[in-house]
Amino acid sequence: MNQPFSFIHPQAELADNVVVEPFVTISKDVVIGEGTWIGSHVTIMEGARIGKNCKIFPGAVIAAVPQDLKFKGEKSAVHIGDNVVIREFVTINRGTEATHTTTIGNNTLLMAYVHVAHDCIVGNNCVLANNVNLAGHVEIADYAILGGNVSIQQFVKIGRHSILSGGTLVNKDIPPYVRAARHPTCYAGVNSIGLRRRGFSTETVNHILDIYRILFVRGFNTTNALKIIEAEISASAEKDEIVAFVRDSVRGIMKGFSSANNDD
């Protein structure tokens, strides 16, 4: 249903049952899937690919050109999955020549005033609370939760099932399954509640805790901690994921345990 006060470029491709409220602008080279609702005063610019059953609330701007001085007008895109909720005044910028694409996964919630910069990847089932700001090339893995006013520096990676406390300033990678908080950002325990809600057994949660006690609590440097984890911790998919994440980190991982922290 298209309102007469909206502008939809004739080269945009909208499924038949997309709802477009008044005062929406949709540019050419835009594709929007079935069942998606576009609230009033939304601007969707060239290169947007939006999936099925999304809800985009008033004032959001999707696929604006990157805020990057290296951008020279190259063709790029924003890919948004299915069942994504984008609240008021969210901004999602297109990619640059580095990757050409900014990506938002399925079933993800971006609350009001979130900014997702160029070339970011936000996974499936993530929650980014109000005023979260992602610089360019940030990667957020599946099921991550970022509290309000979290700000993440460029090229940082956030692991699966992690949770970041509101107001956290992040300039190092955050491994999977953890809670991160304080300033500077440091380990604040394992995301035990979130993991149990998602079906992880108590045994698996305790297994993850054992890994992170070695990595973050017992005072080892990262190299020695990994050696001990490999030698002492039984094999599991979670162990492999954590070890691979830490070893592959380019920026380095966040700081470890301090006396103010609690690891359960």
Secondary structure as GFF3:
##gff-version 3
##sequence-region A 1 264
A	DSSP	beta_strand	7	8	.	.	.	ID=ss1
A	DSSP	beta_strand	13	14	.	.	.	ID=ss2
A	DSSP	beta_strand	19	20	.	.	.	ID=ss3
A	DSSP	beta_strand	25	26	.	.	.	ID=ss4
A	DSSP	beta_strand	31	32	.	.	.	ID=ss5
A	DSSP	beta_strand	37	38	.	.	.	ID=ss6
A	DSSP	beta_strand	43	44	.	.	.	ID=ss7
A	DSSP	beta_strand	48	50	.	.	.	ID=ss8
A	DSSP	beta_strand	55	56	.	.	.	ID=ss9
A	DSSP	beta_strand	61	64	.	.	.	ID=ss10
A	DSSP	beta_strand	77	80	.	.	.	ID=ss11
A	DSSP	beta_strand	85	86	.	.	.	ID=ss12
A	DSSP	beta_strand	91	93	.	.	.	ID=ss13
A	DSSP	beta_strand	101	104	.	.	.	ID=ss14
A	DSSP	beta_strand	109	110	.	.	.	ID=ss15
A	DSSP	beta_strand	115	116	.	.	.	ID=ss16
A	DSSP	beta_strand	121	122	.	.	.	ID=ss17
A	DSSP	beta_strand	127	128	.	.	.	ID=ss18
A	DSSP	beta_strand	133	134	.	.	.	ID=ss19
A	DSSP	beta_strand	139	140	.	.	.	ID=ss20
A	DSSP	beta_strand	145	146	.	.	.	ID=ss21
A	DSSP	beta_strand	151	152	.	.	.	ID=ss22
A	DSSP	beta_strand	157	158	.	.	.	ID=ss23
A	DSSP	beta_strand	163	164	.	.	.	ID=ss24
A	DSSP	beta_strand	169	170	.	.	.	ID=ss25
A	DSSP	beta_strand	178	181	.	.	.	ID=ss26
A	DSSP	beta_strand	186	190	.	.	.	ID=ss27
A	DSSP	alpha_helix	192	197	.	.	.	ID=ss28
A	DSSP	alpha_helix	202	212	.	.	.	ID=ss29
A	DSSP	pi_helix	213	217	.	.	.	ID=ss30
A	DSSP	alpha_helix	222	232	.	.	.	ID=ss31
A	DSSP	alpha_helix	237	248	.	.	.	ID=ss32
###
